[in-house]
């Protein structure tokens, strides 16, 4: 286990590698590997362990009974999933958690995180504070997606999402973490219609793109 890596994640921020090692033991941590497209958790599961992505990418998806998929989020190494459900263990999951690539995940017992440590150790208190911050950040992420999909047109949704990515990455040229189908799912639109709209925007000189790499042709400056 790379404890130095853990100290640089939001959940273990502010701890030393030695403290992280103690917390991993305290939280009955289990490291597991999943191949691409494997389900880590399924809709309807009840869980007691939250997951921390060690390597690879994990998708949070929602499927309706007709098989229509919506991508709610995509998690990178260091990010956490299922923490809310693990803290309320009788609440069934409303989403699927899927390996977007081959992934390694560290599962942590949420009940042990919330229970007062017998030694009242300071690093345990740090982890609880960090868990609260992680949950707040997740709420912001969901709110951000709602903002992107509030536009009535495909172009409006694309402009909202791509503008956010440009601001977040501080550049008009940037990569997004989705392929075309995933981007369509995330924005809640048809893939063919999305591709057609991107083609129109390129012909109109609004942007250029190659797979997941985009460059916005700016009308005014965000960064200068």
N, C-alpha and C positions, 0 to 999 in steps of 0.2 A: 504494500500500500504506500502510495506517495503522499505522505502526510504534509509535505510542503505545499503540494498542489491543493490539498483540502483547505489549508489556511488562506488560500487566495480565492476561495469560493464564497458566495454571499452567506451561506449557512454557517461556515466556520470562520468568518471574518473576525479578526481581532484575537484569535487564539494562536498559540505557538504550535509547532509540530508535535511537541511533547503533549500538550493539552489536547490536540486533535486526536492523538493516538489513544489517550485515556477515554475521550468521548466516544470514539468508535467502539471501544470495548463496552462502555457503559450502555450504548444504544443497541447492543447486540447486532452490530452491522454484519451484513452478508453481501459479498461482491458476486455478481452474476454476469454472464455473457449472453447476449441475444443476437441472432443473425438478422440481417435486414428483412423487414416486413413481419417479423415475429411480434405477437401481442405480448406486451408486458402486463397489462391489465385490460380487462374487457368491460364494456358497459354492463352494469348489474353486479359486478364484483363488489364485495365489501373488503376493505383493506385495513391493515394495521401498520404497514410500513410505508414510509415515503421514500422516493427514489432520488438519488443524486447522480446525474450523468457524469461518468468518469471519462468516457471517450465516445465519439460518434454523435449522432443526432437522434432525438426522440420526437415523434409527432403526437400532438393531442388532437384527436379527431372525434367528430360526432356523426353517426349514421342514423338516418330515419329507417322506417320499416320497409321502404321501397329501395333501400340501398344507396340513397343519395348521401354523399359524404361532404362534410364541411371540416376544413382544417382550422382549428382554433388557435394553435400555437405550434411552434417548432423550437425545441430546446437544444442548446449547445452544451458542451462540457462545462461543469460547474453549476448548472441550473438544476432546480428541484421540481419534482412533480408529485401529485397525489397527497401533498401535505395536509390540505384541508380535510380530505376524506379520511386520512389516517388519524386525524385528531378527533373525528366523529365516526368511529369504526363501524357503527351500525347503518350508516348512510350509504346506499348503493351508488356506485359510480354512474355518472351520466355521460361519460365519454370513454373512448378507447385510448389506450396509450400504446403506441406502435413504434417499433424500431425503424427509423428512417434510413439508417445505415446499420452496419454491424456496430453494436454498442456494448459497452461495459457499464454496469450500474451498481451503485452501492445502496442497498436497502437499509433503512434505519428505523428502529422501533419508535414511533411517535409518542406512544404512551410513556416510555422511559424518558423522552425528552421533556415532557410536560410535568413529570413527577419530580418532586423536590429530591435532589441528591442527598444521601445521608451525610455527606461531608459538607453540604452547602457550598460546593466549590464555585469559585468565581467564573470559571470557564463554562460551567453549565448554565449560569445565568446569561452569559454572552450568547450562547446558542439559542436560548429561548427568545432573547431580544432579536436575534438575527432571523429566527423563524417568523416572527411577527412582521419584520421588514420584508421578507420574501413574500409573505402572503399579501402584503399591501402592494408590492410591485406587480404581483399577478393580477390584482384588481385593476391596476393601471393598464396592463397589457390587454385585458379583455375590454376595457373601456376604449382603448385605442382602436381595436378592431371594430367595435361598434361605430366609432367615428368614421372609419374608412368605408364601411358598408352602408352608412346612412345616405350617401349620395344615390340619387335615383337612376343614374346612368352608369354604364360600364366605364366610360371615360372619366366620369367624376370619381369613381372608386379608384381607378388607376392613378389619377392625378393626386389624390389624397395619399395613397400608399407610397407612390414613388417620391413625392415631395417629402414625406416623412423620412424615408430611407436616405435621401440626399442630405437632409438636415442632420440626421443622426450620425451619418458617416462623414459629414463635413466636406462633401465633395459632390459635384454634379455627375461624376462617374463613380459607379458603385456596383457591387454585386448584391443580389438578394438571395435569401436562403431557400427559395422555392424554384422548382421547374414549372413549366406552363400549367400542367394539370393541377399542381399543388397551389399555384397562385390563383387559378380559377376557383378552386375549392375554398381557399382562404377568403376571397372576395365575394364568394357566393354567386358566381356567374358561370355561364356555359363556356367551356374551353374554346370552342370554335369562334364564338362571338368575341371572346377576349382576344384571341389571336388576330381576328379581323380588325378590331379596334386598334390594337397595337400597330398593325400595318398602316392604318389610316393616319395615326399620329406620327409615324415615321415619315410617310409621304408628305405630311404637312409641315415637316421640319421641327416637330416638338421634341423629338428624341431619336436616339439610335440604340440598337440593342443587338446582342449576340448571345443567345441562350439566356443565362441568368445575369449577364453583365449589361448594365444600362448606362447611358449618358444622356442627361437632360440638356436640351438646347435652351438656354435661359433667356427670358425676356427682361429679367432684372436680377440683381445680385442678392443672394442670401449670405454670402460668405466674405465679401470684400468690403 
